């Protein structure tokens, strides 16, 4: 049985576009749970995955290696396709997921940072196929096929498609140990993630710090950013409680880093436009002032030679 829409905890066939930190972790967990996983990646990465599988190092899930299949493009119908590339490489990566290869009953779940990619994917694959998904996790690809899971959590929220479609997908991910729920609102799901991520990414990258530094040394800016982005989210139909976001920062383990800071340290392209840029564009559309967000976006852009 290949589709999660019929019996989600039975063996399913899942494609993972982008087997990096997030995608690699999910691919390994789904494979370990007994599902068939096909990772879509560049040939050099695909060759490593076919030979060695995906190795996970995790305090929460244990250390293990899971076998996966790998290819440079989707060549068969699948029940679920997880899109886990970074926004900066999304356009190029979608060449591995041709429109004609996505079957009418395939559910596409993007787990990218930001809020704007969902509509872009729906324009490509159809509104009835693409869910709104967010993931809360710290997972890093340290080598092809090797993932370090550093956070004590791995949680997914789904929205944007009918419950009969999303329910089996949630059960499928839950069967692999990923805490998954169906959110009541697509806007709330997307903005609740961005409202946490944007301050964390901007502050850790701007100041070269971690979760501890964000919530202590830079707490004044953290509070200001959290309140600004909550105001933007509310204007976009997603009322959020800034105090809840602050409590999440206080619960983060010391040493936790944002993926943006990791990318900056490695000299990779930053998702500054997908994170900070998306907030500022929404603020502009809704007429909400966001001066602290704008300043930090500009400072990160100047420091790392990128733009938002």
C-alpha positions, 0 to 999 in steps of 0.5 A, spaced: 500 500 500 503 506 497 498 512 500 497 514 507 490 516 505 488 509 505 491 506 511 496 511 514 500 506 519 500 501 514 507 501 510 507 507 505 511 510 500 514 517 501 518 521 497 523 526 501 525 532 497 531 535 500 534 529 505 538 534 509 537 536 516 530 536 517 529 531 511 534 526 513 531 526 520 524 524 517 526 520 512 530 515 517 524 515 522 519 514 517 524 508 514 525 505 521 518 505 522 517 500 516 515 505 511 518 505 504 522 512 503 525 515 496 530 521 497 530 526 492 537 529 491 543 530 487 546 524 484 552 524 489 548 525 495 543 520 492 549 515 491 551 515 498 544 514 501 543 508 496 550 505 499 549 507 506 542 510 508 541 515 513 545 515 520 541 519 525 545 521 532 539 523 537 538 523 544 531 523 543 530 518 538 537 514 539 543 513 534 541 509 528 542 508 521 536 507 516 536 504 509 533 509 504 532 509 496 534 515 493 534 518 486 535 524 482 527 525 481 521 523 482 519 517 477 513 514 480 506 515 484 507 516 492 502 517 497 506 523 501 512 528 498 515 532 504 519 538 501 524 539 506 529 544 502 531 551 504 528 556 501 534 559 497 534 552 493 527 551 492 526 553 485 532 548 483 530 543 487 523 543 484 526 540 478 526 533 481 519 534 483 516 535 476 509 537 476 507 531 471 510 526 477 505 528 482 499 524 482 492 527 483 492 523 490 499 525 492 499 530 498 505 535 498 507 537 505 512 543 505 516 544 511 520 550 509 521 556 513 517 562 512 510 563 509 510 565 502 512 558 499 505 555 500 502 559 495 507 558 490 507 550 491 500 550 490 500 554 484 505 549 481 502 543 483 495 545 485 491 547 491 488 541 493 495 537 493 499 542 497 498 542 505 501 548 509 506 544 514 511 547 519 516 543 523 519 545 530 526 541 530 534 542 531 537 538 526 543 538 522 546 535 516 553 534 518 555 530 512 551 526 506 547 521 510 549 523 517 544 528 521 545 530 528 538 531 532 540 536 537 533 538 540 529 534 545 523 535 540 521 534 533 514 537 532 509 538 526 503 542 525 499 541 518 493 545 516 490 547 509 487 541 506 481 537 509 481 533 515 480 527 511 486 528 507 491 531 513 489 526 518 492 520 515 498 524 514 498 526 521 498 518 523 503 516 518 508 521 521 506 520 528 507 512 527 515 514 526 515 518 532 514 525 530 509 529 534 504 531 529 497 535 530 492 538 525 492 546 526 485 549 526 488 555 522 493 555 516 495 562 518 496 560 525 500 554 523 505 558 519 505 565 523 506 561 530 512 558 527 515 564 524 513 568 530 518 564 534 523 563 528 524 570 526 527 573 532 531 567 534 534 567 527 535 574 526 538 575 533 543 569 533 545 571 526 546 578 528 550 577 534 553 570 533 550 568 539 545 562 542 538 561 545 541 563 552 544 569 549 538 571 546 533 570 552 538 574 556 543 579 553 539 580 548 532 580 551 530 587 550 530 586 542 527 579 543 521 582 546 520 587 541 521 583 535 516 578 538 511 583 539 512 586 532 511 580 529 505 578 533 502 584 531 504 583 524 501 576 524 494 578 528 493 583 522 494 577 517 489 573 521 493 569 526 492 572 533 498 570 537 500 571 544 507 574 545 508 571 552 507 564 549 513 565 544 517 568 550 516 562 554 518 557 548 525 561 548 526 560 555 525 553 555 530 552 549 536 548 551 542 552 552 547 552 546 541 551 541 542 555 534 538 557 529 539 554 522 540 561 519 546 562 524 549 555 522 548 557 515 552 564 516 558 560 519 558 555 514 558 561 508 552 558 505 546 562 503 541 565 508 534 564 508 534 572 510 528 573 505 524 568 507 524 569 514 525 577 515 523 579 508 517 575 509 515 579 515 517 586 512 513 584 506 507 582 510 508 588 515 508 593 509 501 590 506 498 590 513 500 597 515 504 595 521 510 598 524 516 593 524 522 598 526 526 593 530 525 587 525 527 592 519 533 594 523 536 587 524 534 584 517 538 590 514 544 589 519 544 581 518 544 583 510 550 588 511 554 583 515 553 577 511 553 581 504 546 578 502 539 581 501 532 581 504 
